[in-house]
Amino acid sequence: MLVLYLSLKLQVSVRDISWTPPCCILQPMLVSMLRSWKSKMSAPIVNMFRKYRDVAANSKFLRFGLPMLLLIVGGSFGLKEFAVLRYESQYMKRKIDPETEERLGIKKKKGKVTLEGEYEKLVEGDLDNWTNIRGPRPWEDSKEVQDEQRNQAKT
């Protein structure tokens, strides 16, 4: 893989490069890079964890309780972020341009539903003259049963 990359980078054919296993070339270089990085960057972090381990050896709260509390509190914040992402994506899916609405012929209700408006609808209806029509049973066809009951109610 390395030989192919070098051949593409240097614009030399693969046959012109004398091949040696990449592990022989890269291993000493990578090991020295990782050792220097590890010693420079991770020394304070490693020392902090060693101190915590030494102190936590004597305290059950620091050993079991604190990691559990951190997991619970951190998990709640993480779940909050996922929930926000979920609801934002749902909102964006429902949001449509007015031009696209007109083109597709989607009609939205312009007016708000109020308590007074719903009351007027109830007053307009005839609540004194009605008959109870039962719904169909699971083994019956709903349209046929309701049509029969409507015809019986009319006669």
Secondary structure by P-SEA (a helix, b strand, c coil): caaaaaaaaaccccccccccccccccaaaaaaaaaaaaacccaaaaaaaaaaaaaacccccccccaaaaaaaaaaaaaaaaaaaaaaaaaaaaacccaaaaaaaccccccccccaaaaaaaaaaccccbbbbbbcccccccaaaaaaaaaaaaac
